[in-house]
Amino acid sequence: MTGSSGENGWRIGIDLGGSKIEGILLSPDEGELARYRVATPRNDYAATIAAIVDLAARLMQDLPVRASIGIAIPGSISPLSGLMQNANSTWLNGRAFDCDLAAALATPVRLANDANCFALSEAFDGAAENARSVFGVILGTGCGGGLVVNGRLVDGPRGIGGEWGHNPLPWAAPDEYPGPQCWCGRRGCLETWVSGPGMAADHTRLTGRALTAEEIVARAKGGNGEARATLSRHADRLARGLAHVVNIIDPDVVVLGGGLSKLSHLYEQLPKLVDPHIFADRSSIVIKSPRWGDASGSRGAARLWDLSVSQRRSGS
Ligand SMILES: [Zn+2]
């Protein structure tokens, strides 16, 4: 162990998102002492690394000891190639991001997928505290997932544990197949249906009206029939996707995160919509809203040095 691996209890967690980078400083007694946000330099790898280095320096500026650094990333570092994969911030893919960050920060870093960090945070002291198995879902500009069992991330030899967003929409109706083209190269991925942009694209295809997910939600609240129908189709597709996961890992708790986790109707409707697809005599799936919300990515990242799990370590 070194001074940067977290034994002094000071931890920095950084959440690298597609539009913003957020960093927090956690004290040994779990207090959140600082939080900063900067815009993500899009399509610029070197500037992305420089922005993370600047943020870490700001968080550490008044600290007499070195804090450990964990980073939530879109995609993951492939354990097979050592390179970034699956990031929808595609300028990061194919890069030795963990090694480059460790060199720029001059300290070891641990990286994990942002949905994994979300699941870890909500399982540790969030909405799913004390649950044995937790499936964390990110529904925002994309659709991610992370699985925590007995307090540990289930990551896997390919680094894709919990990734459900690029499986096809299950129990697809004829008019849902083969489905929209996805940025990952496949067609009909769950992400193309249940993410915010996926919901918006579905609305446009059926109505000819181009609205954002936020605008659709606002219109549905105002009683607009087309918008309400779009939300119904979205909830049904999300339920089918969740049912697939439940039939494989049977989690104690599902926690929703990302922008669409603010849609209160999902917590009411999803259990009923999931039920008919579950291979059990009784279902009653538990779906919770997040405790930490947008802060869960950075909070989970700060915990990557807390546990002996399979996150990538570099520079040590
Ligand atoms: Zn895809």
Residues whose N, C-alpha, C, O or C-beta is under 5 A from the ligand:
A	BS01	ZN	G165 H166 C182 C184 R186 C189
